[in-house]
Amino acid sequence: MARRPWSFKEDRRLMELAKSSASLEQAAKILGRSPDAVKRMALRLGLSLKPKTGKKT
């Protein structure tokens, strides 16, 4: 599968999603990207996304 480059607009949207405490899966769905692609870009941008199960034990 060919990789699609990230646009500046997508970078900004990912930053907004991370600030709003979106989960990795939510961000992937909103951006139309795979969870792995979103995770890689979040790491590159220094962002943190919640895991799907946001429960604390």
mmCIF file as gemmi writes it, N, C-alpha and C atoms, coordinates in Angstrom:
data_model
loop_
_atom_site.group_PDB
_atom_site.id
_atom_site.type_symbol
_atom_site.label_atom_id
_atom_site.label_alt_id
_atom_site.label_comp_id
_atom_site.label_asym_id
_atom_site.label_entity_id
_atom_site.label_seq_id
_atom_site.pdbx_PDB_ins_code
_atom_site.Cartn_x
_atom_site.Cartn_y
_atom_site.Cartn_z
_atom_site.occupancy
_atom_site.B_iso_or_equiv
_atom_site.pdbx_formal_charge
_atom_site.auth_seq_id
_atom_site.auth_asym_id
_atom_site.pdbx_PDB_model_num
ATOM 1 N N . MET Axp A 1 ? 0.841 -1.181 0 1 0 ? 1 A 1
ATOM 2 C CA . MET Axp A 1 ? 0 0 0 1 0 ? 1 A 1
ATOM 3 C C . MET Axp A 1 ? 0.888 1.247 0 1 0 ? 1 A 1
ATOM 4 N N . ALA Axp A 2 ? 0.585 2.176 -0.873 1 0 ? 2 A 1
ATOM 5 C CA . ALA Axp A 2 ? 1.375 3.396 -0.979 1 0 ? 2 A 1
ATOM 6 C C . ALA Axp A 2 ? 1.041 4.345 0.166 1 0 ? 2 A 1
ATOM 7 N N . ARG Axp A 3 ? 2.053 5.002 0.659 1 0 ? 3 A 1
ATOM 8 C CA . ARG Axp A 3 ? 1.847 5.968 1.733 1 0 ? 3 A 1
ATOM 9 C C . ARG Axp A 3 ? 1.457 7.31 1.141 1 0 ? 3 A 1
ATOM 10 N N . ARG Axp A 4 ? 0.52 7.95 1.795 1 0 ? 4 A 1
ATOM 11 C CA . ARG Axp A 4 ? 0.059 9.266 1.382 1 0 ? 4 A 1
ATOM 12 C C . ARG Axp A 4 ? 0.723 10.287 2.305 1 0 ? 4 A 1
ATOM 13 N N . PRO Axp A 5 ? 1.38 11.288 1.745 1 0 ? 5 A 1
ATOM 14 C CA . PRO Axp A 5 ? 2.043 12.281 2.602 1 0 ? 5 A 1
ATOM 15 C C . PRO Axp A 5 ? 1.028 13.043 3.466 1 0 ? 5 A 1
ATOM 16 N N . TRP Axp A 6 ? 1.463 13.437 4.638 1 0 ? 6 A 1
ATOM 17 C CA . TRP Axp A 6 ? 0.615 14.203 5.536 1 0 ? 6 A 1
ATOM 18 C C . TRP Axp A 6 ? 0.657 15.673 5.134 1 0 ? 6 A 1
ATOM 19 N N . SER Axp A 7 ? -0.495 16.302 5.11 1 0 ? 7 A 1
ATOM 20 C CA . SER Axp A 7 ? -0.559 17.731 4.805 1 0 ? 7 A 1
ATOM 21 C C . SER Axp A 7 ? -0.42 18.525 6.102 1 0 ? 7 A 1
ATOM 22 N N . PHE Axp A 8 ? -0.111 19.791 5.953 1 0 ? 8 A 1
ATOM 23 C CA . PHE Axp A 8 ? -0.013 20.678 7.113 1 0 ? 8 A 1
ATOM 24 C C . PHE Axp A 8 ? -1.35 20.709 7.853 1 0 ? 8 A 1
ATOM 25 N N . LYS Axp A 9 ? -2.447 20.708 7.098 1 0 ? 9 A 1
ATOM 26 C CA . LYS Axp A 9 ? -3.79 20.738 7.68 1 0 ? 9 A 1
ATOM 27 C C . LYS Axp A 9 ? -4.042 19.487 8.539 1 0 ? 9 A 1
ATOM 28 N N . GLU Axp A 10 ? -3.595 18.326 8.06 1 0 ? 10 A 1
ATOM 29 C CA . GLU Axp A 10 ? -3.747 17.084 8.827 1 0 ? 10 A 1
ATOM 30 C C . GLU Axp A 10 ? -2.894 17.113 10.092 1 0 ? 10 A 1
ATOM 31 N N . ASP Axp A 11 ? -1.683 17.666 9.989 1 0 ? 11 A 1
ATOM 32 C CA . ASP Axp A 11 ? -0.823 17.806 11.169 1 0 ? 11 A 1
ATOM 33 C C . ASP Axp A 11 ? -1.521 18.637 12.233 1 0 ? 11 A 1
ATOM 34 N N . ARG Axp A 12 ? -2.086 19.767 11.813 1 0 ? 12 A 1
ATOM 35 C CA . ARG Axp A 12 ? -2.773 20.655 12.748 1 0 ? 12 A 1
ATOM 36 C C . ARG Axp A 12 ? -3.987 19.969 13.373 1 0 ? 12 A 1
ATOM 37 N N . ARG Axp A 13 ? -4.723 19.212 12.561 1 0 ? 13 A 1
ATOM 38 C CA . ARG Axp A 13 ? -5.907 18.509 13.062 1 0 ? 13 A 1
ATOM 39 C C . ARG Axp A 13 ? -5.507 17.462 14.1 1 0 ? 13 A 1
ATOM 40 N N . LEU Axp A 14 ? -4.404 16.754 13.83 1 0 ? 14 A 1
ATOM 41 C CA . LEU Axp A 14 ? -3.913 15.763 14.78 1 0 ? 14 A 1
ATOM 42 C C . LEU Axp A 14 ? -3.523 16.431 16.098 1 0 ? 14 A 1
ATOM 43 N N . MET Axp A 15 ? -2.902 17.599 16.023 1 0 ? 15 A 1
ATOM 44 C CA . MET Axp A 15 ? -2.54 18.339 17.231 1 0 ? 15 A 1
ATOM 45 C C . MET Axp A 15 ? -3.791 18.711 18.026 1 0 ? 15 A 1
ATOM 46 N N . GLU Axp A 16 ? -4.838 19.152 17.324 1 0 ? 16 A 1
ATOM 47 C CA . GLU Axp A 16 ? -6.094 19.511 17.99 1 0 ? 16 A 1
ATOM 48 C C . GLU Axp A 16 ? -6.726 18.284 18.652 1 0 ? 16 A 1
ATOM 49 N N . LEU Axp A 17 ? -6.707 17.157 17.955 1 0 ? 17 A 1
ATOM 50 C CA . LEU Axp A 17 ? -7.285 15.932 18.508 1 0 ? 17 A 1
ATOM 51 C C . LEU Axp A 17 ? -6.53 15.479 19.758 1 0 ? 17 A 1
ATOM 52 N N . ALA Axp A 18 ? -5.213 15.595 19.728 1 0 ? 18 A 1
ATOM 53 C CA . ALA Axp A 18 ? -4.408 15.205 20.895 1 0 ? 18 A 1
ATOM 54 C C . ALA Axp A 18 ? -4.731 16.108 22.083 1 0 ? 18 A 1
ATOM 55 N N . LYS Axp A 19 ? -4.89 17.409 21.834 1 0 ? 19 A 1
ATOM 56 C CA . LYS Axp A 19 ? -5.22 18.349 22.911 1 0 ? 19 A 1
ATOM 57 C C . LYS Axp A 19 ? -6.595 18.06 23.501 1 0 ? 19 A 1
ATOM 58 N N . SER Axp A 20 ? -7.51 17.562 22.668 1 0 ? 20 A 1
ATOM 59 C CA . SER Axp A 20 ? -8.863 17.282 23.146 1 0 ? 20 A 1
ATOM 60 C C . SER Axp A 20 ? -8.986 15.866 23.715 1 0 ? 20 A 1
ATOM 61 N N . SER Axp A 21 ? -7.863 15.21 23.929 1 0 ? 21 A 1
ATOM 62 C CA . SER Axp A 21 ? -7.805 13.873 24.531 1 0 ? 21 A 1
ATOM 63 C C . SER Axp A 21 ? -8.508 12.797 23.704 1 0 ? 21 A 1
ATOM 64 N N . ALA Axp A 22 ? -8.435 12.911 22.39 1 0 ? 22 A 1
ATOM 65 C CA . ALA Axp A 22 ? -9.007 11.882 21.513 1 0 ? 22 A 1
ATOM 66 C C . ALA Axp A 22 ? -8.157 10.616 21.612 1 0 ? 22 A 1
ATOM 67 N N . SER Axp A 23 ? -8.792 9.477 21.417 1 0 ? 23 A 1
ATOM 68 C CA . SER Axp A 23 ? -8.038 8.223 21.422 1 0 ? 23 A 1
ATOM 69 C C . SER Axp A 23 ? -7.362 8.038 20.062 1 0 ? 23 A 1
ATOM 70 N N . LEU Axp A 24 ? -6.423 7.142 20.027 1 0 ? 24 A 1
ATOM 71 C CA . LEU Axp A 24 ? -5.719 6.827 18.787 1 0 ? 24 A 1
ATOM 72 C C . LEU Axp A 24 ? -6.708 6.379 17.716 1 0 ? 24 A 1
ATOM 73 N N . GLU Axp A 25 ? -7.641 5.517 18.095 1 0 ? 25 A 1
ATOM 74 C CA . GLU Axp A 25 ? -8.626 5 17.137 1 0 ? 25 A 1
ATOM 75 C C . GLU Axp A 25 ? -9.555 6.099 16.634 1 0 ? 25 A 1
ATOM 76 N N . GLN Axp A 26 ? -9.96 7 17.528 1 0 ? 26 A 1
ATOM 77 C CA . GLN Axp A 26 ? -10.821 8.115 17.122 1 0 ? 26 A 1
ATOM 78 C C . GLN Axp A 26 ? -10.086 9.011 16.13 1 0 ? 26 A 1
ATOM 79 N N . ALA Axp A 27 ? -8.857 9.343 16.434 1 0 ? 27 A 1
ATOM 80 C CA . ALA Axp A 27 ? -8.068 10.212 15.558 1 0 ? 27 A 1
ATOM 81 C C . ALA Axp A 27 ? -7.871 9.561 14.193 1 0 ? 27 A 1
ATOM 82 N N . ALA Axp A 28 ? -7.599 8.262 14.178 1 0 ? 28 A 1
ATOM 83 C CA . ALA Axp A 28 ? -7.405 7.554 12.91 1 0 ? 28 A 1
ATOM 84 C C . ALA Axp A 28 ? -8.665 7.609 12.056 1 0 ? 28 A 1
ATOM 85 N N . LYS Axp A 29 ? -9.808 7.408 12.693 1 0 ? 29 A 1
ATOM 86 C CA . LYS Axp A 29 ? -11.082 7.427 11.964 1 0 ? 29 A 1
ATOM 87 C C . LYS Axp A 29 ? -11.368 8.824 11.405 1 0 ? 29 A 1
ATOM 88 N N . ILE Axp A 30 ? -11.165 9.841 12.212 1 0 ? 30 A 1
ATOM 89 C CA . ILE Axp A 30 ? -11.425 11.221 11.802 1 0 ? 30 A 1
ATOM 90 C C . ILE Axp A 30 ? -10.505 11.636 10.655 1 0 ? 30 A 1
ATOM 91 N N . LEU Axp A 31 ? -9.233 11.226 10.736 1 0 ? 31 A 1
ATOM 92 C CA . LEU Axp A 31 ? -8.253 11.624 9.722 1 0 ? 31 A 1
ATOM 93 C C . LEU Axp A 31 ? -8.251 10.708 8.495 1 0 ? 31 A 1
ATOM 94 N N . GLY Axp A 32 ? -8.932 9.572 8.592 1 0 ? 32 A 1
ATOM 95 C CA . GLY Axp A 32 ? -8.937 8.644 7.468 1 0 ? 32 A 1
ATOM 96 C C . GLY Axp A 32 ? -7.584 7.974 7.266 1 0 ? 32 A 1
ATOM 97 N N . ARG Axp A 33 ? -6.897 7.73 8.366 1 0 ? 33 A 1
ATOM 98 C CA . ARG Axp A 33 ? -5.571 7.1 8.36 1 0 ? 33 A 1
ATOM 99 C C . ARG Axp A 33 ? -5.609 5.853 9.224 1 0 ? 33 A 1
ATOM 100 N N . SER Axp A 34 ? -4.625 5.001 9.049 1 0 ? 34 A 1
ATOM 101 C CA . SER Axp A 34 ? -4.54 3.817 9.901 1 0 ? 34 A 1
ATOM 102 C C . SER Axp A 34 ? -4.046 4.242 11.294 1 0 ? 34 A 1
ATOM 103 N N . PRO Axp A 35 ? -4.415 3.48 12.32 1 0 ? 35 A 1
ATOM 104 C CA . PRO Axp A 35 ? -3.911 3.803 13.663 1 0 ? 35 A 1
ATOM 105 C C . PRO Axp A 35 ? -2.379 3.833 13.716 1 0 ? 35 A 1
ATOM 106 N N . ASP Axp A 36 ? -1.72 2.946 12.978 1 0 ? 36 A 1
ATOM 107 C CA . ASP Axp A 36 ? -0.249 2.935 12.963 1 0 ? 36 A 1
ATOM 108 C C . ASP Axp A 36 ? 0.308 4.229 12.378 1 0 ? 36 A 1
ATOM 109 N N . ALA Axp A 37 ? -0.306 4.708 11.298 1 0 ? 37 A 1
ATOM 110 C CA . ALA Axp A 37 ? 0.155 5.948 10.663 1 0 ? 37 A 1
ATOM 111 C C . ALA Axp A 37 ? -0.036 7.131 11.609 1 0 ? 37 A 1
ATOM 112 N N . VAL Axp A 38 ? -1.173 7.159 12.293 1 0 ? 38 A 1
ATOM 113 C CA . VAL Axp A 38 ? -1.451 8.249 13.233 1 0 ? 38 A 1
ATOM 114 C C . VAL Axp A 38 ? -0.471 8.191 14.403 1 0 ? 38 A 1
ATOM 115 N N . LYS Axp A 39 ? -0.203 6.985 14.889 1 0 ? 39 A 1
ATOM 116 C CA . LYS Axp A 39 ? 0.738 6.818 16 1 0 ? 39 A 1
ATOM 117 C C . LYS Axp A 39 ? 2.141 7.308 15.616 1 0 ? 39 A 1
ATOM 118 N N . ARG Axp A 40 ? 2.59 6.925 14.409 1 0 ? 40 A 1
ATOM 119 C CA . ARG Axp A 40 ? 3.915 7.367 13.946 1 0 ? 40 A 1
ATOM 120 C C . ARG Axp A 40 ? 3.995 8.885 13.838 1 0 ? 40 A 1
ATOM 121 N N . MET Axp A 41 ? 2.951 9.513 13.273 1 0 ? 41 A 1
ATOM 122 C CA . MET Axp A 41 ? 2.974 10.965 13.122 1 0 ? 41 A 1
ATOM 123 C C . MET Axp A 41 ? 2.882 11.66 14.475 1 0 ? 41 A 1
ATOM 124 N N . ALA Axp A 42 ? 2.078 11.12 15.382 1 0 ? 42 A 1
ATOM 125 C CA . ALA Axp A 42 ? 1.978 11.705 16.721 1 0 ? 42 A 1
ATOM 126 C C . ALA Axp A 42 ? 3.344 11.673 17.411 1 0 ? 42 A 1
ATOM 127 N N . LEU Axp A 43 ? 4.046 10.557 17.289 1 0 ? 43 A 1
ATOM 128 C CA . LEU Axp A 43 ? 5.388 10.458 17.883 1 0 ? 43 A 1
ATOM 129 C C . LEU Axp A 43 ? 6.335 11.465 17.249 1 0 ? 43 A 1
ATOM 130 N N . ARG Axp A 44 ? 6.244 11.602 15.941 1 0 ? 44 A 1
ATOM 131 C CA . ARG Axp A 44 ? 7.114 12.547 15.226 1 0 ? 44 A 1
ATOM 132 C C . ARG Axp A 44 ? 6.846 13.989 15.674 1 0 ? 44 A 1
ATOM 133 N N . LEU Axp A 45 ? 5.572 14.286 15.953 1 0 ? 45 A 1
ATOM 134 C CA . LEU Axp A 45 ? 5.196 15.641 16.37 1 0 ? 45 A 1
ATOM 135 C C . LEU Axp A 45 ? 5.296 15.838 17.883 1 0 ? 45 A 1
ATOM 136 N N . GLY Axp A 46 ? 5.624 14.769 18.616 1 0 ? 46 A 1
ATOM 137 C CA . GLY Axp A 46 ? 5.751 14.868 20.061 1 0 ? 46 A 1
ATOM 138 C C . GLY Axp A 46 ? 4.41 14.936 20.772 1 0 ? 46 A 1
ATOM 139 N N . LEU Axp A 47 ? 3.399 14.293 20.184 1 0 ? 47 A 1
ATOM 140 C CA . LEU Axp A 47 ? 2.051 14.308 20.754 1 0 ? 47 A 1
ATOM 141 C C . LEU Axp A 47 ? 1.757 12.994 21.461 1 0 ? 47 A 1
ATOM 142 N N . SER Axp A 48 ? 0.775 13.052 22.343 1 0 ? 48 A 1
ATOM 143 C CA . SER Axp A 48 ? 0.347 11.859 23.058 1 0 ? 48 A 1
ATOM 144 C C . SER Axp A 48 ? -1.145 11.656 22.836 1 0 ? 48 A 1
ATOM 145 N N . LEU Axp A 49 ? -1.51 10.44 22.428 1 0 ? 49 A 1
ATOM 146 C CA . LEU Axp A 49 ? -2.918 10.09 22.232 1 0 ? 49 A 1
ATOM 147 C C . LEU Axp A 49 ? -3.297 8.997 23.219 1 0 ? 49 A 1
ATOM 148 N N . LYS Axp A 50 ? -4.524 9.051 23.702 1 0 ? 50 A 1
ATOM 149 C CA . LYS Axp A 50 ? -4.99 8.056 24.663 1 0 ? 50 A 1
ATOM 150 C C . LYS Axp A 50 ? -5.17 6.708 23.975 1 0 ? 50 A 1
ATOM 151 N N . PRO Axp A 51 ? -4.924 5.621 24.694 1 0 ? 51 A 1
ATOM 152 C CA . PRO Axp A 51 ? -5.279 4.314 24.154 1 0 ? 51 A 1
ATOM 153 C C . PRO Axp A 51 ? -6.795 4.177 24.105 1 0 ? 51 A 1
ATOM 154 N N . LYS Axp A 52 ? -7.28 3.167 23.386 1 0 ? 52 A 1
ATOM 155 C CA . LYS Axp A 52 ? -8.729 3.002 23.217 1 0 ? 52 A 1
ATOM 156 C C . LYS Axp A 52 ? -9.433 2.855 24.548 1 0 ? 52 A 1
ATOM 157 N N . THR Axp A 53 ? -8.88 2.044 25.424 1 0 ? 53 A 1
ATOM 158 C CA . THR Axp A 53 ? -9.486 1.84 26.74 1 0 ? 53 A 1
ATOM 159 C C . THR Axp A 53 ? -8.922 2.89 27.684 1 0 ? 53 A 1
ATOM 160 N N . GLY Axp A 54 ? -9.653 3.932 27.922 1 0 ? 54 A 1
ATOM 161 C CA . GLY Axp A 54 ? -9.21 5.032 28.765 1 0 ? 54 A 1
ATOM 162 C C . GLY Axp A 54 ? -9.462 4.794 30.241 1 0 ? 54 A 1
ATOM 163 N N . LYS Axp A 55 ? -9.68 3.532 30.632 1 0 ? 55 A 1
ATOM 164 C CA . LYS Axp A 55 ? -9.974 3.225 32.033 1 0 ? 55 A 1
ATOM 165 C C . LYS Axp A 55 ? -8.715 3.208 32.867 1 0 ? 55 A 1
ATOM 166 N N . LYS Axp A 56 ? -8.847 3.728 34.081 1 0 ? 56 A 1
ATOM 167 C CA . LYS Axp A 56 ? -7.734 3.667 35.033 1 0 ? 56 A 1
ATOM 168 C C . LYS Axp A 56 ? -8.026 2.555 36.013 1 0 ? 56 A 1
ATOM 169 N N . THR Axp A 57 ? -6.99 1.815 36.385 1 0 ? 57 A 1
ATOM 170 C CA . THR Axp A 57 ? -7.178 0.709 37.319 1 0 ? 57 A 1
ATOM 171 C C . THR Axp A 57 ? -6.718 1.076 38.703 1 0 ? 57 A 1
